[in-house]
Amino acid sequence: MPCDDELPIHIHLAVLEIEAWFLEEVQHFARIDKNISMADVIAGGFDHTQIRASELSHPAETLSKIYQSVGKGYSKNKRQVQRTIEALDYEELYVNTCQKAASLKNFISSLEAGLF
């Protein structure tokens, strides 16, 4: 028997997007390695002042190039993804990054709708 206050169901597919979200949260680079500079980020193919990460054709490759600037890498294996997730600044994601990444904002909004 359906309730009148049932939550809407939303499906979000993060195709190429999740790494774009990681890229947009530029605070995390120093947590991956204190030697990653914004010059390294730009040299790796992402200038957050000029483009949005969602415009990149392969955000995961860009993330890997940036990490490789300090001898680290990024691939979609569990250990490396977990390392990046643990380095993210969730307040930064929630307050600022979602303003730059429409798909992240939509995802967060649907989570909020379910929680509040």
C-alpha positions as MATLAB code, in Angstrom:
seq = 'MPCDDELPIHIHLAVLEIEAWFLEEVQHFARIDKNISMADVIAGGFDHTQIRASELSHPAETLSKIYQSVGKGYSKNKRQVQRTIEALDYEELYVNTCQKAASLKNFISSLEAGLF';
ca = [
       0.000    0.000    0.000;
       1.780    3.213   -1.146;
       2.190    6.135    1.222;
       1.580    9.707    0.199;
       4.981   10.695    1.555;
       7.110    8.179   -0.367;
      10.480    9.433   -1.483;
      11.076    9.826   -5.195;
      13.630    7.466   -6.676;
      16.466    8.954   -8.732;
      19.178    7.073  -10.544;
      22.466    8.906  -11.075;
      25.033    7.486  -13.469;
      28.539    8.799  -12.988;
      29.988    8.135  -16.428;
      33.321    9.941  -16.534;
      31.888   12.216  -13.893;
      33.208   10.942  -10.603;
      36.817   11.681  -11.571;
      35.650   15.079  -12.817;
      34.217   15.677   -9.343;
      37.563   14.656   -7.839;
      39.408   17.074  -10.143;
      37.120   19.981   -9.288;
      37.825   19.524   -5.575;
      41.328   20.949   -5.915;
      42.005   20.961   -2.163;
      42.528   17.197   -2.195;
      45.708   17.290   -4.288;
      47.825   18.416   -1.335;
      46.353   15.580    0.707;
      47.405   13.067   -1.950;
      50.909   14.533   -1.820;
      52.025   17.849   -0.340;
      54.281   18.367   -3.374;
      51.448   18.557   -5.910;
      51.253   22.219   -6.878;
      48.632   24.019   -8.918;
      51.289   24.232  -11.649;
      51.368   20.403  -11.626;
      47.583   20.309  -11.881;
      47.652   22.657  -14.872;
      50.550   20.774  -16.505;
      48.540   17.573  -16.030;
      45.774   19.027  -18.172;
      43.356   20.734  -15.813;
      43.265   24.468  -15.179;
      40.287   24.885  -12.865;
      40.225   28.631  -13.516;
      39.722   28.152  -17.260;
      37.639   24.992  -17.801;
      35.296   22.653  -15.985;
      36.488   19.097  -15.421;
      33.281   17.775  -16.989;
      34.565   19.189  -20.310;
      37.558   16.837  -20.259;
      37.237   13.728  -22.414;
      39.066   11.486  -19.900;
      39.031   12.939  -16.369;
      40.563    9.756  -14.886;
      43.576   10.053  -17.201;
      43.979   13.709  -16.261;
      43.828   12.811  -12.578;
      46.474   10.137  -13.157;
      48.794   12.582  -14.955;
      48.526   15.009  -12.062;
      49.284   12.330   -9.477;
      52.146   11.038  -11.638;
      53.823   14.441  -11.318;
      54.847   13.272   -7.825;
      55.386    9.606   -8.657;
      51.878    8.419   -7.815;
      49.101    7.344  -10.100;
      45.386    6.931  -10.345;
      43.537    4.020  -11.813;
      40.123    2.632  -11.135;
      41.424    0.018   -8.751;
      39.907   -0.029   -5.289;
      43.043    1.059   -3.418;
      43.730    4.141   -5.541;
      40.092    5.209   -5.698;
      39.815    4.824   -1.918;
      42.977    6.922   -1.435;
      41.421    9.737   -3.462;
      38.077    9.482   -1.677;
      39.811    9.709    1.689;
      41.724   12.803    0.539;
      38.603   14.726   -0.499;
      37.432   17.704    1.508;
      33.713   16.982    1.847;
      32.856   20.468    3.024;
      34.578   21.836   -0.082;
      32.629   19.362   -2.244;
      29.339   20.343   -0.658;
      29.814   24.099   -0.508;
      31.923   24.984   -3.554;
      32.596   22.067   -5.881;
      28.922   21.344   -6.469;
      28.576   24.909   -7.771;
      31.100   24.053  -10.518;
      29.815   20.554  -11.322;
      26.123   20.425  -12.246;
      25.980   16.631  -12.063;
      27.414   16.688   -8.529;
      24.928   19.369   -7.526;
      22.061   17.237   -8.880;
      23.379   14.203   -7.008;
      23.727   16.096   -3.721;
      20.292   17.673   -4.161;
      18.679   14.272   -4.575;
      20.467   13.007   -1.449;
      19.228   16.038    0.471;
      15.675   15.469   -0.759;
      15.826   11.963    0.666;
      17.285   13.053    3.971;
      15.325   16.195    4.729;
];
